[in-house]
Amino acid sequence: RQAMTHGAGLSDRDVTTSSGSANMTEPSVLDRLEAKIDSGHAVVAIYGLGYVGLPLALRFVEVGLKVIGFDIDQDKVDQLSVGKSYIERIDPEKIAAALALGFEATSDFGRTTEADALIVCVPTPLDAHRAPDLSFVTNTVDSLLPFFRPGQLLSLESTTWPGTTDEVLAPRLQARGFSPGIDCALVFSPEREDPGNPDYGTKDIPKVIGGTTPRCLALGMAIYQHAIASMVPVSSTRAAEMTKLLENIHRAVNIGLVNEMKIVSDRMGIDIHEVIRAAATKPFGFVPYSPGPGLGGHCIPIDPFYLTWKAKEYAINTRFIELAGEINHYMPKWVVGKIVDALNDRGKSLKGSRILVLGVSYKRNIDDCRESPALEIMESLRSKGARVDYSDPHVPRLPKLREYEFDLESVTLDSNSLQLFDCVVLTTDHGGFGYQLLAKSCALLVDTRGKFTPAVNIVSA
């Protein structure tokens, strides 16, 4: 492929037909891809049908494109194929409507050949040493590459360190004889989903995108423009990768600051939530962040470590970012300490006490438990001898988790059930909790979210 273009000193638009006629130019594979995208006939493949991939797939179906969804979890594929949803905020009716419009879910990577735009939306967690784990990305790309063909576009949406697209994906394509910008396209466009946000869905959030070449960028923007209202092109895939890290590190650092302020205020006998509300009345120069039991979700607790890991390659120590990470990582331990102290003040030990944790998803009003600090708190309490249960209206039963193993179902809250527990801990402030009932019925309530005014039976943590 490279010999046909680079070797001859020609662009992808200048390849002539076998007759050699200068006025009979044959469209390149990227020209044909562009025409297919512009006409609305491009087939989109989404790899990873989780909290990011499935909403994106449904959005492309909604605007009339053919979509094939890939996932290695056969249970997810089977549920989608019969119109079921495994994500609370996605109604089964939307799945059924998508199926009626031609959406298909599969675990057969051989169907990659049918698609024109391939979008990878898989997890990028940390390993046991808090270093980036790109195995989901590399395994997915390595699984689709045997079926990759000229004229396809590959987009990575998974959050990662700057340079991943250039240093990990591009060499894999090149090893198989493909050249981004010549016979295929390669872009990075970070996901920006905010589960539970009623104001910003997939189509409403501006799409940052960077391409390996200008032609790659143009093709990437062309496919995403069908589904997303606004594009934010940047100069390179590295700039796009860094943009996503900055967005989440900004939040992680500010949450780390307010969590540290919470610890200081607690020791001084000051209500940090009162302080935040007062500071937020300033009409300029202050953005309120809320403290909590720790960071959760797949982005904010993880993304800072992707940058600190990569920065070491450039002999840079990201001390400010790492300090915020240490504070946020400490918060579940802080909460457990407050629970122990609160029980001790009432003449009880943690060992043998019945503890009810309220909310196991990482943020309010969603069903996503990934990296939830509530799970770390539950595991720590259990390891110290407490008898732990949970209640969460969005998580009726705890799912399989990589780091924790709980065989628990959500406890129904009423005055009788609440009185069975020595301590109730509010970790996620779901709107569905009856806060008046909690304040009246709990013998001891430890509040990590600032929902209650401290009282005889209520302790702020």
Secondary structure, 3 states (H helix, E strand, C coil): CHHHHCCCCCCCCCCECCCCCCCCECCCHHHHHHHHHHHCCCEEEEECCCCCHHHHHHHHHHCCCEEEEECCCHHHHHHHHCCCCCCCCCCHHHHHHHHHCCCEEECCHHHHHHCCEEEECCCCCECCCCCECCHHHHHHHHHHHHHCCCCCEEEECCCCCCCHHHHHHHHHHHHCCCCECCCEEEEECCCCCCCCCCCCCCCCCCEEEEECCHHHHHHHHHHHCCCCCCEEECCCHHHHHHHHHHHHHHHHHHHHHHHHHHHHHHHHCCCHHHHHHHHCCCCCCCCCCCCCCCCCCCCCCCHHHHHHHHHHHHCCCCHHHHHHHHHHHHHHHHHHHHHHHHHHHCCCCCCCCEEEEECCCCCCCCCCCCCCHHHHHHHHHHHCCCEEEEECCCCCECCCCCCCCCCCECCCCCHHHHCCCCEEEECCCCCCCCHHHHHHHCCCEEECCCCCCCECCEEEC
